[in-house]
Amino acid sequence: MLRFVSSLIFCFSILPLVASDSDHWAFRPIGNPPVPVVKSVGRVASPIDAFVLAKLEAAGWNLSDSAAPQLLLRRLHLDLTGLLPTSEDIHAFENGWKADPKKTYTAKVDELLASPHFGEQWARHWLDIARYGDSDGYLGDTLRLWAWVYRDWVIDSVNQDQPYDQFSIEQLAGDLLPNPSQSQKIATGFHRNNLKNTEAGLDKELARTKQVVDRVATTGNAWLGLTVACAECHDHKHDPISQREFFELYAFFNNTKDSDISIKLAKDWPLPKPAKKKDDKKKDEPVVPKAQTLVSLSEKEFRKTHIHIRGDYSRPGEEVSSATPAVLHEFPEGKRDRLSFANWLFSEENPLTSRVVVNQIWQQLLGSGIVSTPDDFGTHGNPPSHPELLDWLATDFRNSGWSRKKLIRQIVMSSTYQQSSVNRHPDRPNELLWRQNSFRVNAEAVRDIHLVASGLFTPTVGGPSVYPPLPEFVTAVGRSVKWPESKGPNRYRRGLYIFLKRTVMYPMLTTFDAPDTSVSCSRREMTNTPMQALTLLNDPVFFECAETLGRELHATHQDNVEAAIEDVFQRCLNREPFPGEVATLSSAHHDLLQSAKDPELAMIATARVVMNLDEFITRD
Protein backbone atom coordinates (compact mmCIF):
# COMPACT_ATOMS: atom_id res chain seq x y z
CA MET A 1 0.00 0.00 0.00
CA LEU A 2 2.83 2.37 0.91
CA ARG A 3 4.54 1.61 -2.41
CA PHE A 4 1.27 2.37 -4.28
CA VAL A 5 0.84 5.70 -2.47
CA SER A 6 4.44 6.64 -3.18
CA SER A 7 3.89 5.92 -6.87
CA LEU A 8 0.80 8.14 -6.90
CA ILE A 9 2.69 10.97 -5.22
CA PHE A 10 5.50 10.65 -7.78
CA CYS A 11 3.06 10.65 -10.72
CA PHE A 12 1.21 13.72 -9.48
CA SER A 13 4.49 15.48 -8.71
CA ILE A 14 5.63 15.26 -12.32
CA LEU A 15 2.29 16.19 -13.91
CA PRO A 16 2.93 19.97 -13.82
CA LEU A 17 6.36 19.44 -15.42
CA VAL A 18 4.96 17.33 -18.26
CA ALA A 19 2.05 19.72 -18.80
CA SER A 20 4.36 22.73 -18.94
CA ASP A 21 6.62 21.09 -21.54
CA SER A 22 4.14 21.93 -24.29
CA ASP A 23 4.51 25.61 -23.30
CA HIS A 24 8.31 25.43 -23.56
CA TRP A 25 9.60 28.36 -25.66
CA ALA A 26 10.74 26.17 -28.56
CA PHE A 27 7.29 24.60 -29.01
CA ARG A 28 5.42 27.90 -29.10
CA PRO A 29 4.50 29.38 -32.51
CA ILE A 30 7.15 31.60 -34.07
CA GLY A 31 6.28 35.23 -33.55
CA ASN A 32 7.05 38.20 -35.77
CA PRO A 33 8.25 40.72 -33.18
CA PRO A 34 8.57 44.39 -34.13
CA VAL A 35 12.05 45.82 -34.51
CA PRO A 36 12.89 47.67 -31.25
CA VAL A 37 13.54 51.40 -31.13
CA VAL A 38 16.97 52.09 -29.61
CA LYS A 39 19.01 55.13 -28.62
CA SER A 40 22.17 54.24 -30.60
CA VAL A 41 20.47 54.56 -33.99
CA GLY A 42 23.81 55.32 -35.64
CA ARG A 43 24.93 51.75 -35.02
CA VAL A 44 21.82 50.16 -36.54
CA ALA A 45 22.96 48.86 -39.91
CA SER A 46 20.44 46.01 -39.81
CA PRO A 47 17.33 45.12 -37.78
CA ILE A 48 19.63 42.61 -36.08
CA ASP A 49 21.46 45.49 -34.41
CA ALA A 50 18.26 46.95 -32.98
CA PHE A 51 17.46 43.67 -31.21
CA VAL A 52 21.01 43.36 -29.87
CA LEU A 53 21.22 47.00 -28.81
CA ALA A 54 17.87 46.82 -27.02
CA LYS A 55 19.35 44.19 -24.68
CA LEU A 56 22.67 46.01 -24.33
CA GLU A 57 21.10 49.37 -23.56
CA ALA A 58 18.85 47.80 -20.95
CA ALA A 59 22.03 46.55 -19.24
CA GLY A 60 23.76 49.92 -19.62
CA TRP A 61 26.18 48.68 -22.28
CA ASN A 62 26.80 49.31 -25.97
CA LEU A 63 28.31 47.66 -29.01
CA SER A 64 32.09 47.63 -29.37
CA ASP A 65 33.74 49.71 -32.08
CA SER A 66 33.96 48.22 -35.54
CA ALA A 67 36.99 46.05 -36.25
CA ALA A 68 39.85 47.43 -38.36
CA PRO A 69 39.35 47.12 -42.15
CA GLN A 70 42.08 44.48 -42.62
CA LEU A 71 40.61 42.41 -39.80
CA LEU A 72 37.11 42.66 -41.30
CA LEU A 73 38.47 41.48 -44.64
CA ARG A 74 40.20 38.50 -43.05
CA ARG A 75 37.08 37.67 -41.01
CA LEU A 76 34.84 37.75 -44.08
CA HIS A 77 37.17 35.52 -46.08
CA LEU A 78 37.52 32.97 -43.29
CA ASP A 79 33.80 32.92 -42.47
CA LEU A 80 32.43 32.88 -46.01
CA THR A 81 35.06 30.82 -47.87
CA GLY A 82 37.30 29.31 -45.18
CA LEU A 83 40.34 30.71 -47.02
CA LEU A 84 42.69 33.68 -46.59
CA PRO A 85 42.57 36.83 -48.72
CA THR A 86 45.45 37.31 -51.12
CA SER A 87 47.78 40.31 -51.13
CA GLU A 88 45.83 41.61 -54.13
CA ASP A 89 42.57 41.29 -52.16
CA ILE A 90 44.08 43.26 -49.28
CA HIS A 91 45.40 46.10 -51.43
CA ALA A 92 42.13 46.44 -53.38
CA PHE A 93 40.08 46.44 -50.18
CA GLU A 94 42.31 49.03 -48.49
CA ASN A 95 42.16 51.35 -51.50
CA GLY A 96 38.40 51.01 -51.76
CA TRP A 97 37.95 51.55 -48.02
CA LYS A 98 39.69 54.93 -48.23
CA ALA A 99 37.19 56.06 -50.85
CA ASP A 100 33.93 54.48 -49.62
CA PRO A 101 34.02 51.99 -46.71
CA LYS A 102 30.38 50.89 -46.92
CA LYS A 103 30.42 50.36 -50.68
CA THR A 104 33.72 48.48 -50.49
CA TYR A 105 32.54 46.22 -47.66
CA THR A 106 29.24 45.49 -49.42
CA ALA A 107 31.00 44.64 -52.68
CA LYS A 108 33.37 42.28 -50.87
CA VAL A 109 30.46 40.49 -49.15
CA ASP A 110 28.72 40.00 -52.49
CA GLU A 111 31.95 38.84 -54.13
CA LEU A 112 32.54 36.17 -51.48
CA LEU A 113 28.92 34.99 -51.51
CA ALA A 114 29.32 34.43 -55.26
CA SER A 115 32.65 32.59 -54.88
CA PRO A 116 32.65 28.85 -55.61
CA HIS A 117 34.61 28.48 -52.38
CA PHE A 118 31.56 29.73 -50.46
CA GLY A 119 29.80 26.47 -51.30
CA GLU A 120 32.77 24.48 -50.04
CA GLN A 121 32.89 26.32 -46.70
CA TRP A 122 29.17 26.08 -45.97
CA ALA A 123 28.88 22.55 -47.32
CA ARG A 124 31.42 21.56 -44.65
CA HIS A 125 29.06 22.80 -41.93
CA TRP A 126 26.17 20.80 -43.39
CA LEU A 127 28.28 17.65 -43.92
CA ASP A 128 28.99 17.60 -40.18
CA ILE A 129 25.24 17.51 -39.57
CA ALA A 130 24.78 14.91 -42.32
CA ARG A 131 27.53 12.69 -40.73
CA TYR A 132 29.28 12.40 -44.11
CA GLY A 133 32.08 9.85 -44.53
CA ASP A 134 33.84 8.00 -47.35
CA SER A 135 33.59 4.52 -45.80
CA ASP A 136 31.07 2.28 -44.04
CA GLY A 137 32.57 2.24 -40.55
CA TYR A 138 32.61 -0.76 -38.20
CA LEU A 139 35.43 -3.30 -38.43
CA GLY A 140 35.18 -3.87 -42.18
CA ASP A 141 34.97 -0.14 -42.97
CA THR A 142 34.42 -0.76 -46.69
CA LEU A 143 35.25 2.19 -48.95
CA ARG A 144 32.43 4.20 -50.51
CA LEU A 145 34.14 5.24 -53.72
CA TRP A 146 31.22 7.38 -54.90
CA ALA A 147 30.17 9.04 -51.64
CA TRP A 148 31.78 12.25 -52.88
CA VAL A 149 28.99 12.61 -55.45
CA TYR A 150 26.62 13.48 -52.57
CA ARG A 151 29.26 15.81 -51.09
CA ASP A 152 29.51 17.63 -54.43
CA TRP A 153 25.71 17.83 -54.61
CA VAL A 154 25.77 19.73 -51.31
CA ILE A 155 28.50 22.10 -52.55
CA ASP A 156 26.63 22.84 -55.77
CA SER A 157 23.32 23.31 -53.96
CA VAL A 158 24.85 25.78 -51.52
CA ASN A 159 26.61 27.70 -54.31
CA GLN A 160 23.37 27.92 -56.28
CA ASP A 161 21.59 29.12 -53.13
CA GLN A 162 18.98 26.41 -53.49
CA PRO A 163 16.15 27.37 -51.10
CA TYR A 164 16.70 25.61 -47.80
CA ASP A 165 13.29 23.96 -47.88
CA GLN A 166 14.02 22.37 -51.27
CA PHE A 167 17.58 21.58 -50.22
CA SER A 168 16.12 19.66 -47.28
CA ILE A 169 13.14 18.02 -48.98
CA GLU A 170 15.35 16.61 -51.74
CA GLN A 171 17.64 15.01 -49.17
CA LEU A 172 14.79 13.56 -47.15
CA ALA A 173 12.62 12.42 -50.04
CA GLY A 174 14.08 13.35 -53.42
CA ASP A 175 13.26 9.91 -54.78
CA LEU A 176 9.54 10.47 -54.04
CA LEU A 177 9.24 13.72 -55.98
CA PRO A 178 7.39 13.54 -59.33
CA ASN A 179 9.79 12.28 -62.01
CA PRO A 180 12.84 12.76 -59.78
CA SER A 181 15.97 13.95 -61.52
CA GLN A 182 19.37 12.35 -61.10
CA SER A 183 20.31 15.26 -58.82
CA GLN A 184 17.29 14.69 -56.58
CA LYS A 185 18.08 11.00 -56.29
CA ILE A 186 21.69 11.79 -55.40
CA ALA A 187 20.41 14.14 -52.69
CA THR A 188 18.85 11.20 -50.82
CA GLY A 189 22.40 9.96 -50.28
CA PHE A 190 21.92 11.97 -47.08
CA HIS A 191 20.28 8.87 -45.58
CA ARG A 192 23.11 6.61 -46.74
CA ASN A 193 25.78 8.56 -44.84
CA ASN A 194 25.17 6.44 -41.76
CA LEU A 195 27.37 3.55 -40.66
CA LYS A 196 26.89 0.22 -42.39
CA ASN A 197 27.99 -3.12 -40.97
CA THR A 198 29.27 -5.47 -43.68
CA GLU A 199 30.72 -8.17 -41.39
CA ALA A 200 30.04 -11.81 -42.19
CA GLY A 201 27.50 -13.44 -39.92
CA LEU A 202 25.92 -10.20 -38.77
CA ASP A 203 22.27 -9.98 -37.80
CA LYS A 204 20.94 -8.21 -40.90
CA GLU A 205 17.69 -7.06 -39.30
CA LEU A 206 19.57 -5.63 -36.32
CA ALA A 207 21.90 -3.78 -38.69
CA ARG A 208 18.96 -2.43 -40.70
CA THR A 209 17.18 -1.34 -37.53
CA LYS A 210 20.25 0.56 -36.34
CA GLN A 211 20.36 2.41 -39.67
CA VAL A 212 16.71 3.44 -39.40
CA VAL A 213 17.18 4.60 -35.80
CA ASP A 214 20.17 6.67 -36.94
CA ARG A 215 18.10 8.28 -39.69
CA VAL A 216 15.40 9.26 -37.21
CA ALA A 217 17.99 10.66 -34.77
CA THR A 218 19.83 12.60 -37.49
CA THR A 219 16.62 14.06 -38.86
CA GLY A 220 15.57 15.13 -35.37
CA ASN A 221 18.93 16.81 -34.79
CA ALA A 222 19.24 18.46 -38.20
CA TRP A 223 15.77 19.95 -38.61
CA LEU A 224 14.06 19.89 -35.21
CA GLY A 225 17.00 20.49 -32.87
CA LEU A 226 15.67 17.75 -30.60
CA THR A 227 17.30 14.70 -29.02
CA VAL A 228 14.61 12.36 -30.30
CA ALA A 229 16.96 9.35 -30.04
CA CYS A 230 16.55 9.53 -26.26
CA ALA A 231 13.04 8.11 -26.73
CA GLU A 232 14.10 4.89 -28.53
CA CYS A 233 14.07 2.69 -25.42
CA HIS A 234 11.63 4.62 -23.19
CA ASP A 235 9.72 7.88 -23.05
CA HIS A 236 12.04 10.90 -23.24
CA LYS A 237 13.15 11.87 -19.74
CA HIS A 238 13.00 15.62 -20.34
CA ASP A 239 11.03 16.45 -23.47
CA PRO A 240 7.43 15.60 -24.46
CA ILE A 241 8.36 12.79 -26.85
CA SER A 242 7.11 9.33 -25.96
CA GLN A 243 8.63 6.05 -27.10
CA ARG A 244 5.49 5.48 -29.15
CA GLU A 245 6.07 8.81 -30.92
CA PHE A 246 9.68 7.85 -31.62
CA PHE A 247 8.51 4.74 -33.46
CA GLU A 248 5.80 6.70 -35.23
CA LEU A 249 8.65 8.82 -36.63
CA TYR A 250 10.59 5.60 -37.25
CA ALA A 251 7.71 4.38 -39.42
CA PHE A 252 8.37 7.16 -41.96
CA PHE A 253 11.81 5.68 -42.62
CA ASN A 254 11.09 1.99 -42.06
CA ASN A 255 9.80 1.22 -45.54
CA THR A 256 12.91 1.97 -47.53
CA LYS A 257 15.68 -0.02 -49.08
CA ASP A 258 19.17 0.80 -50.25
CA SER A 259 19.61 1.23 -53.98
CA ASP A 260 22.39 2.17 -56.37
CA ILE A 261 21.77 4.24 -59.49
CA SER A 262 24.10 4.66 -62.43
CA ILE A 263 24.96 8.32 -62.74
CA LYS A 264 26.36 10.56 -65.39
CA LEU A 265 28.91 12.97 -63.93
CA ALA A 266 28.65 16.61 -64.91
CA LYS A 267 32.44 16.98 -64.78
CA ASP A 268 35.16 14.95 -66.44
CA TRP A 269 36.63 13.48 -63.28
CA PRO A 270 39.20 10.63 -63.53
CA LEU A 271 37.43 7.39 -62.68
CA PRO A 272 38.95 4.21 -61.22
CA LYS A 273 39.49 1.40 -63.70
CA PRO A 274 38.22 -2.16 -63.23
CA ALA A 275 40.54 -5.05 -62.62
CA LYS A 276 41.05 -7.18 -65.70
CA LYS A 277 41.85 -10.82 -66.17
CA LYS A 278 45.36 -11.84 -67.15
CA ASP A 279 44.22 -12.92 -70.61
CA ASP A 280 42.12 -9.80 -71.21
CA LYS A 281 44.04 -7.64 -73.68
CA LYS A 282 41.22 -5.19 -74.29
CA LYS A 283 41.64 -1.59 -73.27
CA ASP A 284 40.35 -0.61 -69.86
CA GLU A 285 36.89 0.91 -69.89
CA PRO A 286 35.86 3.51 -67.32
CA VAL A 287 33.74 2.33 -64.44
CA VAL A 288 30.14 3.58 -64.48
CA PRO A 289 29.78 5.42 -61.17
CA LYS A 290 27.03 4.28 -58.82
CA ALA A 291 25.41 6.79 -56.47
CA GLN A 292 23.91 5.31 -53.32
CA THR A 293 20.32 6.37 -52.75
CA LEU A 294 17.32 5.41 -50.70
CA VAL A 295 14.03 4.30 -52.28
CA SER A 296 10.64 3.30 -50.87
CA LEU A 297 9.53 -0.30 -50.79
CA SER A 298 6.68 -1.48 -52.97
CA GLU A 299 3.29 -2.29 -51.43
CA LYS A 300 4.15 -6.01 -51.54
CA GLU A 301 7.35 -5.38 -49.55
CA PHE A 302 5.70 -3.08 -47.00
CA ARG A 303 6.96 -3.50 -43.43
CA LYS A 304 4.80 -3.03 -40.39
CA THR A 305 6.31 -0.93 -37.60
CA HIS A 306 6.16 -2.02 -33.98
CA ILE A 307 7.44 -0.35 -30.84
CA HIS A 308 10.66 -2.07 -29.76
CA ILE A 309 10.26 -3.00 -26.11
CA ARG A 310 13.23 -1.44 -24.28
CA GLY A 311 14.65 -0.63 -27.71
CA ASP A 312 15.11 -4.33 -28.56
CA TYR A 313 13.96 -4.98 -32.15
CA SER A 314 13.52 -8.69 -31.33
CA ARG A 315 10.79 -7.81 -28.81
CA PRO A 316 8.07 -6.18 -30.95
CA GLY A 317 5.35 -4.37 -29.06
CA GLU A 318 2.31 -2.47 -30.25
CA GLU A 319 2.02 -1.77 -33.96
CA VAL A 320 2.17 1.94 -34.89
CA SER A 321 1.69 4.02 -38.02
CA SER A 322 3.59 7.04 -39.30
CA ALA A 323 2.89 10.13 -37.17
CA THR A 324 4.61 13.14 -35.62
CA PRO A 325 4.92 14.23 -31.96
CA ALA A 326 1.71 15.64 -30.49
CA VAL A 327 3.57 18.59 -28.97
CA LEU A 328 4.19 19.95 -32.48
CA HIS A 329 1.76 21.05 -35.19
CA GLU A 330 -0.70 18.60 -36.67
CA PHE A 331 0.20 16.33 -39.56
CA PRO A 332 -2.09 16.97 -42.57
CA GLU A 333 -4.58 14.42 -43.84
CA GLY A 334 -3.47 12.21 -46.72
CA LYS A 335 -0.44 10.15 -47.56
CA ARG A 336 2.09 9.58 -44.79
CA ASP A 337 5.47 8.97 -46.37
CA ARG A 338 8.88 10.61 -46.27
CA LEU A 339 7.81 13.32 -48.73
CA SER A 340 4.76 14.34 -46.74
CA PHE A 341 6.92 14.27 -43.60
CA ALA A 342 9.52 16.53 -45.28
CA ASN A 343 6.78 18.96 -46.28
CA TRP A 344 5.42 18.85 -42.71
CA LEU A 345 8.84 20.00 -41.46
CA PHE A 346 8.50 23.16 -43.55
CA SER A 347 4.94 24.00 -42.65
CA GLU A 348 4.48 27.61 -41.51
CA GLU A 349 3.04 26.15 -38.32
CA ASN A 350 6.28 24.36 -37.44
CA PRO A 351 7.90 26.24 -34.54
CA LEU A 352 11.28 24.53 -34.86
CA THR A 353 12.76 24.11 -38.34
CA SER A 354 13.39 27.76 -39.22
CA ARG A 355 14.56 28.55 -35.68
CA VAL A 356 16.99 25.63 -35.79
CA VAL A 357 18.59 26.51 -39.13
CA VAL A 358 19.02 30.25 -38.49
CA ASN A 359 20.62 29.33 -35.17
CA GLN A 360 23.01 26.94 -36.94
CA ILE A 361 24.03 29.68 -39.38
CA TRP A 362 24.31 32.34 -36.66
CA GLN A 363 26.63 30.02 -34.73
CA GLN A 364 29.11 29.87 -37.62
CA LEU A 365 29.27 33.67 -37.92
CA LEU A 366 29.22 34.74 -34.26
CA GLY A 367 31.01 31.79 -32.64
CA SER A 368 28.00 30.69 -30.59
CA GLY A 369 24.34 30.23 -31.38
CA ILE A 370 21.54 32.41 -30.06
CA VAL A 371 20.67 29.03 -28.57
CA SER A 372 24.07 27.77 -27.46
CA THR A 373 22.87 24.15 -27.59
CA PRO A 374 22.03 23.88 -31.31
CA ASP A 375 21.20 20.18 -31.13
CA ASP A 376 18.94 20.54 -28.09
CA PHE A 377 16.07 23.01 -28.19
CA GLY A 378 14.35 20.91 -25.53
CA THR A 379 13.71 21.66 -21.88
CA HIS A 380 17.28 20.79 -20.83
CA GLY A 381 18.88 22.84 -23.60
CA ASN A 382 19.88 26.45 -23.01
CA PRO A 383 17.22 29.09 -23.67
CA PRO A 384 17.88 31.68 -26.40
CA SER A 385 19.87 34.73 -25.35
CA HIS A 386 17.79 36.87 -27.75
CA PRO A 387 14.42 35.11 -28.27
CA GLU A 388 12.85 38.01 -30.20
CA LEU A 389 15.85 38.20 -32.53
CA LEU A 390 15.71 34.44 -33.10
CA ASP A 391 12.04 34.63 -34.08
CA TRP A 392 12.58 37.69 -36.26
CA LEU A 393 15.39 35.94 -38.13
CA ALA A 394 13.36 32.73 -38.46
CA THR A 395 10.39 34.64 -39.89
CA ASP A 396 12.53 36.73 -42.23
CA PHE A 397 14.38 33.63 -43.43
CA ARG A 398 11.11 31.90 -44.29
CA ASN A 399 9.65 35.02 -45.93
CA SER A 400 12.85 35.52 -47.97
CA GLY A 401 12.36 32.20 -49.73
CA TRP A 402 14.59 30.19 -47.37
CA SER A 403 17.68 31.81 -48.94
CA ARG A 404 20.86 30.88 -47.09
CA LYS A 405 22.85 33.61 -48.84
CA LYS A 406 20.32 36.34 -47.97
CA LEU A 407 20.42 35.32 -44.32
CA ILE A 408 24.22 35.26 -44.20
CA ARG A 409 24.37 38.60 -45.99
CA GLN A 410 21.91 40.06 -43.48
CA ILE A 411 24.11 38.94 -40.57
CA VAL A 412 27.52 39.99 -41.94
CA MET A 413 26.20 43.43 -42.94
CA SER A 414 25.18 44.10 -39.33
CA SER A 415 27.19 46.24 -36.92
CA THR A 416 26.92 43.33 -34.47
CA TYR A 417 28.95 41.08 -36.78
CA GLN A 418 31.45 43.82 -37.66
CA GLN A 419 32.40 44.57 -34.04
CA SER A 420 35.93 44.22 -32.76
CA SER A 421 36.59 41.01 -30.84
CA VAL A 422 38.88 42.74 -28.33
CA ASN A 423 37.85 41.66 -24.84
CA ARG A 424 37.79 45.00 -23.02
CA HIS A 425 36.00 43.50 -19.99
CA PRO A 426 37.43 40.01 -19.25
CA ASP A 427 34.95 39.44 -16.42
CA ARG A 428 31.92 40.30 -18.54
CA PRO A 429 30.29 37.39 -20.41
CA ASN A 430 29.37 37.95 -24.05
CA GLU A 431 25.85 36.50 -24.16
CA LEU A 432 24.51 39.99 -24.94
CA LEU A 433 26.97 40.29 -27.87
CA TRP A 434 28.80 43.44 -26.81
CA ARG A 435 31.74 42.27 -28.95
CA GLN A 436 32.54 39.73 -31.65
CA ASN A 437 33.87 36.35 -30.59
CA SER A 438 37.39 35.18 -31.36
CA PHE A 439 37.92 31.50 -32.09
CA ARG A 440 40.23 29.07 -33.87
CA VAL A 441 39.33 28.20 -37.46
CA ASN A 442 38.01 24.67 -38.00
CA ALA A 443 40.31 21.71 -38.56
CA GLU A 444 40.12 21.74 -42.34
CA ALA A 445 40.79 25.48 -42.47
CA VAL A 446 43.91 25.11 -40.30
CA ARG A 447 45.41 23.09 -43.13
CA ASP A 448 43.85 25.18 -45.89
CA ILE A 449 45.23 28.52 -44.75
CA HIS A 450 48.72 27.03 -44.51
CA LEU A 451 48.41 25.89 -48.11
CA VAL A 452 47.10 29.29 -49.24
CA ALA A 453 49.78 31.30 -47.41
CA SER A 454 52.55 29.09 -48.82
CA GLY A 455 51.25 29.26 -52.39
CA LEU A 456 50.77 25.47 -52.58
CA PHE A 457 46.96 25.53 -52.52
CA THR A 458 45.04 23.82 -55.33
CA PRO A 459 41.68 25.64 -55.70
CA THR A 460 39.84 23.01 -57.78
CA VAL A 461 36.24 22.62 -56.58
CA GLY A 462 34.62 19.18 -56.30
CA GLY A 463 35.64 15.74 -57.46
CA PRO A 464 36.81 12.49 -55.89
CA SER A 465 38.31 12.55 -52.40
CA VAL A 466 42.08 12.82 -52.08
CA TYR A 467 44.77 11.15 -49.97
CA PRO A 468 47.39 13.52 -48.53
CA PRO A 469 50.59 11.92 -47.19
CA LEU A 470 49.96 9.67 -44.21
CA PRO A 471 52.62 7.64 -42.35
CA GLU A 472 52.30 3.86 -42.64
CA PHE A 473 52.10 3.43 -38.87
CA VAL A 474 48.78 5.31 -38.98
CA THR A 475 47.16 3.12 -41.62
CA ALA A 476 48.53 0.01 -39.90
CA VAL A 477 45.97 0.33 -37.10
CA GLY A 478 43.07 -0.21 -39.48
CA ARG A 479 41.89 -3.28 -41.30
CA SER A 480 42.63 -3.57 -45.03
CA VAL A 481 43.54 0.10 -45.16
CA LYS A 482 44.65 1.32 -48.55
CA TRP A 483 45.89 4.87 -48.70
CA PRO A 484 47.00 5.61 -52.29
CA GLU A 485 48.87 8.85 -51.62
CA SER A 486 47.76 11.63 -53.97
CA LYS A 487 50.41 13.17 -56.18
CA GLY A 488 50.71 16.50 -57.94
CA PRO A 489 48.05 19.19 -57.39
CA ASN A 490 45.64 16.77 -55.68
CA ARG A 491 48.06 16.58 -52.77
CA TYR A 492 47.23 20.21 -52.00
CA ARG A 493 43.42 20.18 -52.25
CA ARG A 494 41.52 21.74 -49.36
CA GLY A 495 40.70 19.66 -46.29
CA LEU A 496 37.05 19.22 -47.31
CA TYR A 497 38.22 16.73 -49.93
CA ILE A 498 40.40 14.52 -47.72
CA PHE A 499 39.15 10.92 -47.80
CA LEU A 500 37.26 10.33 -44.55
CA LYS A 501 37.91 6.71 -43.64
CA ARG A 502 35.96 6.22 -40.46
CA THR A 503 38.28 3.77 -38.69
CA VAL A 504 41.42 5.69 -39.69
CA MET A 505 40.54 9.36 -39.68
CA TYR A 506 43.18 11.75 -40.99
CA PRO A 507 45.07 12.47 -37.72
CA MET A 508 45.58 16.19 -38.26
CA LEU A 509 41.82 16.72 -38.60
CA THR A 510 40.98 14.85 -35.41
CA THR A 511 43.73 16.70 -33.53
CA PHE A 512 41.92 19.93 -34.35
CA ASP A 513 38.49 18.64 -33.32
CA ALA A 514 36.93 17.43 -36.57
CA PRO A 515 33.97 15.16 -35.70
CA ASP A 516 34.29 11.39 -36.08
CA THR A 517 31.41 11.27 -38.66
CA SER A 518 29.63 8.38 -36.91
CA VAL A 519 26.78 10.61 -35.70
CA SER A 520 25.29 13.97 -36.65
CA CYS A 521 27.29 16.92 -35.30
CA SER A 522 25.74 20.40 -35.23
CA ARG A 523 28.48 21.96 -33.07
CA ARG A 524 32.17 21.02 -33.07
CA GLU A 525 33.98 20.88 -29.78
CA MET A 526 36.82 23.37 -29.38
CA THR A 527 39.83 22.10 -27.44
CA ASN A 528 43.27 23.53 -26.81
CA THR A 529 45.93 20.82 -26.41
CA PRO A 530 49.73 20.43 -26.62
CA MET A 531 49.21 17.96 -29.48
CA GLN A 532 47.92 20.79 -31.64
CA ALA A 533 51.10 22.81 -31.19
CA LEU A 534 53.23 19.74 -31.86
CA THR A 535 51.21 18.98 -34.99
CA LEU A 536 51.74 22.49 -36.36
CA LEU A 537 55.47 22.09 -35.79
CA ASN A 538 55.99 18.54 -37.02
CA ASP A 539 53.21 17.42 -39.34
CA PRO A 540 54.72 17.01 -42.86
CA VAL A 541 52.16 19.27 -44.55
CA PHE A 542 52.82 22.19 -42.20
CA PHE A 543 56.58 21.78 -42.48
CA GLU A 544 56.32 21.65 -46.28
CA CYS A 545 54.23 24.84 -46.29
CA ALA A 546 56.77 26.70 -44.13
CA GLU A 547 59.61 25.37 -46.26
CA THR A 548 57.94 26.49 -49.50
CA LEU A 549 57.04 29.90 -48.12
CA GLY A 550 60.51 30.45 -46.61
CA ARG A 551 62.23 29.64 -49.90
CA GLU A 552 59.99 32.03 -51.80
CA LEU A 553 60.58 34.80 -49.27
CA HIS A 554 64.34 34.30 -49.58
CA ALA A 555 64.22 34.22 -53.38
CA THR A 556 62.11 37.39 -53.49
CA HIS A 557 63.72 39.50 -50.78
CA GLN A 558 67.23 38.05 -50.39
CA ASP A 559 68.94 39.98 -47.54
CA ASN A 560 66.09 42.47 -47.03
CA VAL A 561 64.80 40.83 -43.86
CA GLU A 562 62.34 43.58 -42.97
CA ALA A 563 60.67 43.33 -46.40
CA ALA A 564 60.43 39.56 -45.99
CA ILE A 565 58.84 39.99 -42.56
CA GLU A 566 56.28 42.45 -43.92
CA ASP A 567 55.52 39.99 -46.74
CA VAL A 568 55.02 36.97 -44.45
CA PHE A 569 52.76 39.01 -42.15
CA GLN A 570 50.58 40.02 -45.08
CA ARG A 571 50.38 36.44 -46.37
CA CYS A 572 49.67 34.78 -43.03
CA LEU A 573 48.09 37.39 -40.76
CA ASN A 574 46.75 39.73 -43.48
CA ARG A 575 48.11 42.82 -41.76
CA GLU A 576 51.25 44.88 -41.46
CA PRO A 577 53.59 44.00 -38.56
CA PHE A 578 53.98 46.41 -35.69
CA PRO A 579 57.47 47.95 -35.26
CA GLY A 580 58.12 45.83 -32.19
CA GLU A 581 57.21 42.68 -34.09
CA VAL A 582 59.62 43.56 -36.90
CA ALA A 583 62.41 44.12 -34.37
CA THR A 584 61.72 40.87 -32.51
CA LEU A 585 61.46 38.74 -35.65
CA SER A 586 64.54 40.40 -37.21
CA SER A 587 66.49 39.52 -34.08
CA ALA A 588 65.22 35.95 -34.21
CA HIS A 589 66.15 35.71 -37.89
CA HIS A 590 69.66 36.95 -37.09
CA ASP A 591 70.10 34.26 -34.44
CA LEU A 592 68.74 31.59 -36.81
CA LEU A 593 71.15 32.72 -39.52
CA GLN A 594 74.08 32.51 -37.14
CA SER A 595 73.03 28.98 -36.21
CA ALA A 596 72.11 27.62 -39.64
CA LYS A 597 74.80 29.40 -41.67
CA ASP A 598 72.34 29.25 -44.57
CA PRO A 599 70.14 32.29 -45.48
CA GLU A 600 67.43 30.13 -47.02
CA LEU A 601 67.16 27.82 -44.02
CA ALA A 602 67.06 30.85 -41.72
CA MET A 603 64.17 32.31 -43.71
CA ILE A 604 62.33 28.95 -43.63
CA ALA A 605 62.68 28.90 -39.84
CA THR A 606 61.43 32.51 -39.69
CA ALA A 607 58.36 31.58 -41.74
CA ARG A 608 57.73 28.70 -39.32
CA VAL A 609 57.71 31.14 -36.42
CA VAL A 610 54.92 33.21 -37.99
CA MET A 611 52.97 30.13 -39.07
CA ASN A 612 53.06 28.85 -35.51
CA LEU A 613 51.56 32.01 -34.03
CA ASP A 614 48.15 31.55 -32.44
CA GLU A 615 46.95 34.54 -34.47
CA PHE A 616 47.54 32.65 -37.72
CA ILE A 617 44.95 29.97 -36.98
CA THR A 618 42.56 32.30 -35.15
CA ARG A 619 39.55 34.06 -36.63
CA ASP A 620 39.14 37.37 -34.78
PyMOL commands that set and color helices and strands:
alter all, ss='L'
color gray80, all
select helices_A, chain A and resi 2-21+25-27+41-43+47-58+69-80+87-99+101-113+116-129+148-159+164-176+182-193+204-224+228-231+243-254+299-301+309-311+338-345+353-366+387-399+404-412+415-418+443-454+472-475+488-492+495-497+507-511+530-538+540-557+561-572+579-596+599-611+614-617
alter helices_A, ss='H'
color red, helices_A
select strands_A, chain A and resi 256-262+290-296+305-308+316-320+439-440+618-619
alter strands_A, ss='S'
color yellow, strands_A
deselect
rebuild
show_as cartoon
